[in-house]
Amino acid sequence: MRGVTGLVLAGLGACLILVAVLLPTWVTGQVVKFPLNEQQSATLQANNASYFSATSLSLKTGVTMLATYEIKGDPSAGNSSTAVWTQTSTVEDVTNHQTVQQMTRTFAFNRRTAELVNCCGANINGNKKILQTGYAGAVWPFGTQRQTYQVFDTTLNKPMPFVYSGSTTIQGIGVYEFVENVSPTLFATVSVPGALLGVKTALVKAGEYDQLHLIYYVDPETGALLDVNEHQTVTLRTAAAAPGRLLFDADLIATPATVDKTVALDSGGRNELTLLQTTLPLVFGIAGGVALIAGVVLDRRPRVRAAKPDLVGAELAS
């Protein structure tokens, strides 16, 4: 009976050890993914911002701006490997109660690597011809590395380099800092009254130039974006080197309430990863080792043989 018990314990121990090995690698890779049914929001604020008001045809300065970002997942459009999220963003002048910018973006991406996938109705402001490539930006890869990532820029409509620039902590969580720097770059051409640019011609073609300094603070374990600082300047020019008309200038920073919320959500994700990658493998590994050793010991213990009948004694007794 001890032999059977030993074999069972040894088999159980081997299975537990196998689970301990697979949990932080293969199992985690199958289980830990960005969700299909995501729902989150973030608010960034800029003080002393400026923009050209299309309503009053004048430059508004010294205003307070709020940029609100909402993300909602579409489970029916995604699958086991790809998530589809829709992001809406609105920038408002809360000083004068005016909407400054609006954008809608639908993007599909790999649920593990955060790399964009060209499918599933992806679009920018309804334009499905814009090819979104690189990394999503709203989330980063699980196990983000200290390297440069090509992240899709929704103003320039192309991936741009986000350069690793150091490490810091946000509310006790270690994060990597990635920076995108964009020198004035043409992203659209429009026809505007010449007077707007100090030109006598009734209508002139002018370019919209984007300049950006964007900092993302990313939890490298979960790929979560915990904090953002985005300083964007947009000017209208007849040529790259020509004097321009300021259209937008705001240094947007995530509000403390937004950082608190993202950190709280990220802490839950970190706990799940710790459970799968550290706690459970350790528990299963120890239990498996104990069971395996006990099984081997029981299987190798000498078995007590049953005594043979003393036939001579039995005959004499009779």
C-alpha positions as CSV (number, residue, x, y, z in Angstrom):
1,M,0.0,0.0,0.0
2,R,2.9,2.3,0.8
3,G,4.2,1.8,-2.7
4,V,1.0,2.9,-4.3
5,T,0.8,6.0,-2.0
6,G,4.4,6.8,-2.8
7,L,3.8,6.7,-6.5
8,V,0.7,8.9,-6.2
9,L,2.6,11.5,-4.1
10,A,5.5,11.4,-6.5
11,G,3.2,12.0,-9.5
12,L,1.3,14.8,-7.7
13,G,4.6,16.4,-6.8
14,A,5.9,16.3,-10.3
15,C,2.7,17.8,-11.6
16,L,2.8,20.6,-9.0
17,I,6.4,21.4,-9.9
18,L,5.5,21.5,-13.6
19,V,2.6,23.9,-12.9
20,A,5.1,26.1,-10.8
21,V,7.4,26.2,-13.9
22,L,4.7,26.9,-16.4
23,L,2.7,29.5,-14.4
24,P,5.1,32.5,-14.7
25,T,5.8,31.7,-18.4
26,W,3.3,29.9,-20.6
27,V,0.2,30.2,-18.4
28,T,0.8,33.8,-17.7
29,G,1.2,34.5,-21.4
30,Q,-2.2,32.9,-22.1
31,V,-4.1,34.5,-19.2
32,V,-2.6,38.0,-18.7
33,K,-3.9,40.1,-21.6
34,F,-5.4,43.6,-22.1
35,P,-9.2,43.3,-21.6
36,L,-11.7,43.4,-24.4
37,N,-14.3,45.2,-22.3
38,E,-12.2,48.1,-21.2
39,Q,-13.6,51.3,-19.7
40,Q,-11.5,54.1,-18.4
41,S,-11.1,57.9,-18.4
42,A,-8.4,60.5,-17.8
43,T,-8.3,64.3,-17.4
44,L,-5.4,66.5,-18.2
45,Q,-5.3,70.2,-17.3
46,A,-3.4,73.2,-18.6
47,N,-3.2,76.6,-17.1
48,N,-2.3,79.8,-19.0
49,A,-3.0,78.1,-22.3
50,S,-3.7,79.9,-25.6
51,Y,-5.6,79.1,-28.8
52,F,-7.1,80.8,-31.8
53,S,-10.9,80.9,-31.5
54,A,-12.7,80.1,-34.7
55,T,-15.9,81.5,-33.1
56,S,-14.6,85.0,-32.3
57,L,-11.7,84.9,-34.8
58,S,-9.4,86.1,-32.0
59,L,-6.5,84.7,-29.9
60,K,-7.6,83.6,-26.5
61,T,-4.8,83.7,-23.9
62,G,-4.4,82.9,-20.2
63,V,-7.2,80.3,-20.3
64,T,-7.6,77.1,-18.4
65,M,-8.0,74.0,-20.5
66,L,-9.2,70.5,-19.7
67,A,-8.6,67.6,-22.0
68,T,-10.8,64.6,-21.3
69,Y,-10.0,61.1,-22.7
70,E,-12.6,58.3,-22.6
71,I,-11.8,54.7,-23.7
72,K,-14.4,52.0,-24.2
73,G,-13.7,48.5,-25.4
74,D,-15.8,46.7,-28.0
75,P,-15.8,43.0,-27.0
76,S,-17.8,41.9,-30.1
77,A,-15.1,43.3,-32.4
78,G,-12.2,41.7,-30.6
79,N,-11.0,38.1,-30.1
80,S,-8.6,36.1,-28.0
81,S,-5.6,37.9,-29.4
82,T,-6.8,41.3,-30.5
83,A,-8.7,44.0,-28.6
84,V,-10.6,46.9,-30.2
85,W,-11.0,50.1,-28.2
86,T,-12.6,53.4,-29.1
87,Q,-11.1,56.6,-27.7
88,T,-12.8,60.0,-27.7
89,S,-11.0,63.1,-26.6
90,T,-12.3,66.6,-26.0
91,V,-10.3,69.7,-25.2
92,E,-12.3,72.5,-23.7
93,D,-11.6,76.1,-22.7
94,V,-13.2,76.1,-19.3
95,T,-12.5,79.8,-18.8
96,N,-14.7,80.8,-21.8
97,H,-16.8,77.6,-22.0
98,Q,-15.7,76.7,-25.5
99,T,-14.8,73.4,-27.2
100,V,-11.3,73.7,-28.7
101,Q,-10.6,70.3,-30.1
102,Q,-12.4,66.9,-30.6
103,M,-11.2,63.6,-31.8
104,T,-12.5,60.0,-32.1
105,R,-10.2,57.1,-32.6
106,T,-10.9,53.4,-33.0
107,F,-7.8,51.2,-32.8
108,A,-7.1,47.4,-32.7
109,F,-4.1,46.0,-31.0
110,N,-2.4,42.8,-29.8
111,R,-3.7,42.1,-26.3
112,R,-0.2,41.1,-25.1
113,T,2.3,43.3,-27.0
114,A,0.2,46.4,-27.5
115,E,1.2,46.5,-31.1
116,L,-1.4,48.0,-33.5
117,V,-3.3,45.7,-35.9
118,N,-4.8,47.0,-39.1
119,C,-8.3,45.5,-38.8
120,C,-11.7,45.7,-37.1
121,G,-12.8,49.2,-38.3
122,A,-9.8,51.1,-37.0
123,N,-10.1,54.8,-37.9
124,I,-9.3,58.3,-36.9
125,N,-12.3,60.6,-36.9
126,G,-14.1,58.1,-39.2
127,N,-11.2,58.0,-41.7
128,K,-10.4,54.3,-42.2
129,K,-7.8,55.0,-44.8
130,I,-5.3,56.1,-42.1
131,L,-3.1,53.2,-41.4
132,Q,-2.4,52.9,-37.7
133,T,1.0,51.2,-37.1
134,G,3.5,50.9,-34.2
135,Y,2.3,50.7,-30.6
136,A,-1.0,51.8,-29.3
137,G,0.2,54.4,-26.8
138,A,-2.9,54.1,-24.6
139,V,-1.3,50.9,-23.3
140,W,2.3,49.5,-23.5
141,P,3.6,46.0,-23.7
142,F,3.6,43.8,-20.6
143,G,7.3,43.8,-19.6
144,T,8.1,47.2,-21.3
145,Q,11.8,47.5,-21.9
146,R,14.3,50.4,-21.6
147,Q,14.3,51.1,-25.3
148,T,12.8,53.3,-28.0
149,Y,9.3,52.5,-29.1
150,Q,7.5,53.6,-32.2
151,V,4.1,54.8,-30.9
152,F,1.3,56.1,-33.2
153,D,0.9,59.8,-33.2
154,T,-2.8,60.8,-33.9
155,T,-1.9,64.4,-35.0
156,L,0.8,63.4,-37.5
157,N,-1.0,60.1,-38.3
158,K,2.2,58.0,-38.2
159,P,4.4,56.3,-35.6
160,M,6.9,58.5,-33.8
161,P,9.8,57.5,-31.6
162,F,9.3,57.5,-27.9
163,V,12.7,57.4,-26.3
164,Y,13.4,55.9,-22.9
165,S,14.8,58.7,-20.8
166,G,15.0,57.3,-17.3
167,S,13.2,55.8,-14.3
168,T,11.2,57.3,-11.4
169,T,8.4,56.3,-9.1
170,I,4.7,57.3,-8.9
171,Q,3.1,56.7,-5.6
172,G,5.6,54.0,-4.9
173,I,5.3,52.2,-8.3
174,G,8.5,52.1,-10.4
175,V,7.9,53.6,-13.8
176,Y,9.8,54.2,-17.0
177,E,9.8,57.6,-18.6
178,F,9.4,57.8,-22.4
179,V,9.6,61.1,-24.3
180,E,8.4,62.1,-27.8
181,N,9.9,65.3,-29.2
182,V,8.5,66.7,-32.4
183,S,10.0,69.8,-34.0
184,P,7.5,71.9,-36.0
185,T,6.1,69.5,-38.6
186,L,3.6,70.0,-41.3
187,F,0.5,67.9,-40.8
188,A,-2.3,69.6,-42.8
189,T,-2.8,72.3,-45.5
190,V,-5.7,74.7,-45.4
191,S,-6.9,77.8,-47.3
192,V,-7.4,80.8,-45.0
193,P,-8.0,84.6,-45.4
194,G,-4.7,86.3,-46.2
195,A,-5.3,88.9,-43.5
196,L,-5.0,86.1,-40.9
197,L,-1.3,85.8,-41.8
198,G,-0.7,89.5,-42.7
199,V,-0.9,88.8,-46.4
200,K,-2.9,91.1,-48.8
201,T,-4.1,88.1,-50.9
202,A,-7.8,87.2,-50.2
203,L,-7.1,83.5,-49.7
204,V,-3.8,81.8,-49.2
205,K,-2.7,78.2,-48.7
206,A,-1.1,77.7,-45.3
207,G,0.2,74.7,-43.4
208,E,-0.6,73.7,-39.9
209,Y,2.6,72.8,-38.0
210,D,2.7,70.6,-34.9
211,Q,5.3,70.9,-32.2
212,L,5.2,68.5,-29.3
213,H,7.0,67.5,-26.1
214,L,5.2,64.5,-24.7
215,I,6.2,62.5,-21.6
216,Y,4.6,59.1,-20.8
217,Y,5.2,57.4,-17.4
218,V,4.7,53.6,-17.9
219,D,4.6,50.8,-15.4
220,P,6.9,48.3,-17.1
221,E,5.3,45.3,-15.5
222,T,1.7,45.9,-16.6
223,G,2.2,48.3,-19.5
224,A,-0.2,50.8,-17.8
225,L,0.1,54.5,-18.5
226,L,0.2,56.1,-15.0
227,D,0.9,59.8,-15.8
228,V,1.2,62.1,-18.8
229,N,2.6,65.5,-19.6
230,E,1.8,66.9,-23.0
231,H,3.0,70.3,-24.2
232,Q,1.7,70.9,-27.7
233,T,2.0,74.0,-29.9
234,V,0.3,74.3,-33.3
235,T,1.0,77.2,-35.7
236,L,-0.3,78.3,-39.1
237,R,2.4,79.2,-41.6
238,T,2.8,79.8,-45.3
239,A,6.2,78.1,-45.1
240,A,8.2,76.2,-42.5
241,A,10.5,79.1,-41.8
242,A,7.9,81.8,-42.2
243,P,6.3,83.7,-39.2
244,G,3.2,81.9,-38.1
245,R,-0.1,82.5,-36.4
246,L,-0.5,80.7,-33.1
247,L,-3.4,78.3,-33.2
248,F,-2.9,76.3,-30.0
249,D,-0.5,76.3,-27.1
250,A,-1.1,74.2,-24.0
251,D,1.0,72.3,-21.4
252,L,-1.5,69.6,-20.4
253,I,-0.7,67.6,-17.2
254,A,-2.7,64.7,-15.8
255,T,-4.7,65.8,-12.8
256,P,-3.9,64.3,-9.3
257,A,-7.3,62.6,-9.3
258,T,-6.5,60.9,-12.6
259,V,-3.1,59.7,-11.4
260,D,-4.7,58.4,-8.2
261,K,-7.3,56.4,-10.2
262,T,-4.8,55.0,-12.7
263,V,-2.4,54.0,-9.9
264,A,-5.3,52.2,-8.0
265,L,-6.3,50.3,-11.2
266,D,-2.7,49.4,-11.9
267,S,-2.1,48.2,-8.3
268,G,-4.8,45.6,-8.9
269,G,-3.1,44.4,-12.1
270,R,0.3,44.2,-10.4
271,N,-1.2,42.1,-7.6
272,E,-2.6,39.6,-10.2
273,L,0.7,39.4,-11.9
274,T,2.5,38.8,-8.6
275,L,0.1,36.1,-7.8
276,L,0.6,34.3,-11.1
277,Q,4.3,34.9,-11.5
278,T,5.6,34.7,-7.9
279,T,3.2,33.6,-5.2
280,L,1.5,30.6,-6.8
281,P,4.7,29.3,-8.5
282,L,6.4,29.4,-5.1
283,V,3.5,27.7,-3.3
284,F,3.1,25.0,-6.0
285,G,6.9,24.5,-6.2
286,I,7.3,24.0,-2.4
287,A,4.2,21.7,-2.2
288,G,5.4,19.8,-5.3
289,G,8.9,19.3,-3.9
290,V,7.5,18.0,-0.5
291,A,5.1,15.7,-2.2
292,L,7.8,14.3,-4.6
293,I,10.3,13.7,-1.8
294,A,7.6,12.0,0.4
295,G,6.6,9.8,-2.5
296,V,10.1,8.7,-3.2
297,V,10.8,8.0,0.4
298,L,7.6,5.9,0.8
299,D,8.3,4.0,-2.4
300,R,11.9,3.1,-1.3
301,R,11.1,2.0,2.3
302,P,11.6,-1.8,2.7
303,R,8.3,-3.7,2.8
304,V,7.7,-6.0,5.8
305,R,7.2,-9.6,4.5
306,A,4.5,-11.8,6.0
307,A,6.0,-14.6,8.2
308,K,5.8,-18.1,6.8
309,P,3.8,-20.8,8.9
310,D,6.0,-23.0,11.1
311,L,5.0,-26.3,9.5
312,V,7.3,-28.4,11.7
313,G,6.0,-26.8,14.9
314,A,2.5,-27.4,13.6
315,E,3.1,-31.1,13.0
316,L,4.7,-31.5,16.5
317,A,1.8,-29.8,18.1
318,S,-0.5,-32.2,16.5
